[in-house]
């Protein structure tokens, strides 16, 4: 679908009494962070919400922390799973239990700014064509190891499906989806432990338009960590990423520029895992597919300085570009 050209009308009023937003928080062993997430929902200026927290069989005191909220706010409910089955399954249960017209996702370690839901629901209400299936926003990224913050700045192209096919540029905590969308595209793929959101956004973007609010409406906590420290997790991340690409292979087949961007994104993913040899191989593959893609050569040259050098150079470039 083509990008929605909607612009947020800040003055438009919303009839909150008729529009329920269901907030779904999947959680596993997050006793320190879950309070922050819940408090950010309670602090929303948009008041007609329900919060469904799905605990994926936590082994610490996460459930105790959540239960301390249940008697204080009847709009908050908790579902405790008896077996850990992953974030996709937890989100799906929340979707199935939702009574809202819209579903907003929030990861247990992130937090929303107070006007997030108000602005996103308002943008939905401005869509008279009813083609918009999901609304995203920009974010503040906080790197927990250093305490540094920076703002993401998404710039939409004419065709957002192409953007989603070339990379995953939004995260669940920033997205609100019409519930009826899931009847058209299905639920999250429970076979995916990683890249499950990327798969979902591609599936939605095939059938519906995407709208974006060009301002940060939540804070995303980037904890870092070395993916290479756990070979099993690394292998699963890699296999899930390639599974998503195989699922949507037909959408890449006739577009060599899109194939090149796909390879560049894979190179970026490998770089984020510290696997620079694999990253360079993907960057070169992307260049061979589309020799006019000079950004690929820039990424390749940046990767010669190692993972830290690559991300420093590319992040500086992105900030200067925006």
ABEGO torsion letter per residue (X at the ends): XBBBABBBBAABBBBAAABBBBBBBBBBGBAAAAAAAAAAAAABABABBBBBBBBBGBABAAAAAAAAAAAABAABBBBBBABBAEAAAAAAAAAAABABABBBBBBAABBBBAAAAAAAAAAAAABAAGABABBBBBBBBBBAAAGBBBBBBBBBBABAAAAAAABBABBAAABBBBAAAAAAAEBBBAABABGAAAAAAAAAAAABBBBBBBBBABBBBBAEEBAAABAAAAAAAAAAAAAAAAAAAAAAAABAAAAAAAAAAAAAAAAAAGBAAAAAAAAAAAAAABAABAAAAAAAAAAAAEAAAAAAAAAAAAAAAX
